[in-house]
Amino acid sequence: MAKLGELSPKIREYVLEEDPRRWARCFYPCRRYNAQTSNIAESMNSALKKARELHIVSMLELLREKLQTWFVERTKAANEVMHDLTPWANEKLQKILQKAFQMKVETLTLSRFNITENQREFIVDLENRTCTCRRFEHEELPCAHAIAAIDKRKLPKHPFCGRWYLNSEYKETYKGVIHPVGNEDDWDIPEEIREIILKHPNYKVRKGRRQKERYRPSSENYVAKRKCGRCKQLGHTRKVCIKTPIANAGSKRKSFEDA
């Protein structure tokens, strides 16, 4: 907040008017695990772009097949891991190992340590899994200060990680099986369900082509892929093309020599 005040005192005052729990993860009462994106929903929408035009049963079957394929791929990946953490968690810890080795560690008790980083001190409590930088308890993954303390005790790192980062939990997540819908003739439908008459939704179809792509916000840095109709290369259009056109590229007309 001090750096923000140096840049703009008005913005700092505006931010402080709101409860810190609304904009600061360290004050948020629940777990956020540093993941604040909608990538999962967008990935599903992209995977079901063609399936949405199918019949409801066909769409569900395609969705089941897609999910089961992902489950099998992730199960294979988890079985190939030779360490106790998931590949993502292990990679993240490996990135901060070198930073942790450069810190000064002072032992206070068997579970409490004073870590010095760039003339700043942090207190790490391995028993309660806390650090004064607040990352250890909020991410449930050892921060660089905690790793320095763990290495001082020559202890393994995975017991100090949340169970969500363990490879055993990774395997447990994707071990389920989604059974296919099966043939319609084999369905056991109760009589009270058969008697229900479903009507079409009261929805007026708009004119024009239906939208299939999501709306992209102005804050998203996205550059549309343009293909030149002259040289067939990406990145520009035929209006600004300076290359020699490909002979008879994409044209069904006969040349004068063939006529």
VENDATA-V530941 format. One record per pair of residues at least 24 apart in sequence whose C-alpha atoms are under 6 Angstrom apart, sorted by the first residue. I is the first residue (numbers start at 0). J is the second residue. Records with the same first field share a line. If there is no record, write none. Layout:
I = J, J
//
This chain:
32 = 138
70 = 173
74 = 170
77 = 170
83 = 165, 166
84 = 164, 165, 166
85 = 164, 165, 166
95 = 143
99 = 143, 147
//
